[in-house]
Amino acid sequence: MKLNYVIIYVDNAAKATEFYEKAFGMKTKIIHESKMYAEMESGETTLAFANNEMLKMNIGIDALKGTKNCFEIAFSTEDVQGAFKTAISNGAKEIKQPEEKPWGQVVAYVQDEFGTIVEICTAMDGN
């Protein structure tokens, strides 16, 4: 098995890609002409966004408006403090400022405007 996609359901997939471009420096790979699905250039595993309406369309589940699922994604960088500041200045909500963990990794947390928790961290050895 191989993890190919992480799809986050949001109110507006195109707006989510704009946010991730500004806050985390990612690049948009595609936005479907319907504007209901988009993908970011994110390495081997694709980070994608889909409008909540696609839950109903694809698998018959109604999205619960106003309810946020607990979901976390993580980006690694050598400059956690700089990435944290960039994310905050582009609309991310501060959860926890960068701090060094006992195992030596520097970690910070923000939340995007759709409710997703985003970890910004230094890479673990071997990653």
N, C-alpha and C positions, 0 to 999 in steps of 0.2 A: 504494500500500500504506500501511496505517496500523497501528501497534502498538496493539492493543486490550487485551490481557491479558498479564501476566507471572504465571505459575502456578508456585509453588514446592511441590514434593512433600515432605511432612513426615510424621512418625509420627502427628501429631494436629492436624488443621486447626483445630479449635475452640480448642485450647490455643495455637496459633500466633497467632490473632487476639487472644487475651487478652494475650499477650506484647507484640504490636505496639501495642496500645492503651496499655499501661502504659509501655513503654520509649520509644515514639516519638510518643505522643499521637494516634495514628490512630483512626478510628472504624470499627466493624464495619458493613458495608453489609448483608450477609446471611450466615447460616449455614444451610446446607441441613439439613432435618430429620434426615437420616442422620448429620449431624456429620462427613461425609467431605469436604465442600467448603465454603469460606467466601471471602468477598470483603471487602476493605477499601475505604473511601472514600478514593480516592487521586488524584482529578483525572481528567484525560482518559484515562489508561491505568489499567486496573484491576489492582490487586495482589491476587492470589488465592492460596489455599493449598488443596491437595488431599492427602488421605491417600495414602500410598504404595500401598495396595491398588488405588487407582484407575488406576495405571499398567497393572496386569494387566487390570483390568476394561475400560478404554477402548482400550488399544492393544496389549495382549498382552505387555507387558514386566514381568518381575518386578523389584521394587525390591530393591536390594542392601542388606540391613540392615547398619547400621554404616558403610556407605560414604557419604561426603559428596561430592556434586558441588560443584565450584567454581562459585560463583554469587555475584554481587555486585549489590546494589541500592543506590541513593543517594538520600538525602533532603537537600534544601537548606534552610538556615535562616540567619537573621542571627545567631543565638546558638549557634554550634557548641559552645562550651565547656559551656553550660547543657544543651544537648540530649545531649551526650556523657555528662555526669554523670547525667542522668535515665535514660539507657539503661543505664548501669553499675549504678545503684542498683535497677534493675528486672530484673536478671539477665543483661544482655548481658556478654559477655566482652571485656575490653579487648584490642585488637590494637595500636593506635597512637594516642597522645594527639594532640589538636589541634595542628597546626602550620601556619604560613603557608608556602605554596609560593612558588617564585621568581616565578611569574606573578601572585601576589597573593591567590590563593584560600586560605582556611583549610579544612583537611581533617583529619578524624579517622576511625578505623576501629574497629568493634566486630564481634563475631560473635554471632548469635542462638543460642538453645539448640538449634537444628536444624542448625547448621553454615553458614548463609548469612552471607556477609560483607556488612556494612552500612556504607556510607560516609556520613558526616555532614559536610556541607560548605556553604560559602557558595556562592551562585549565581555562575556565570560570567557575564560581561557578556552581556546579551541573553537570558539564560535565567531 
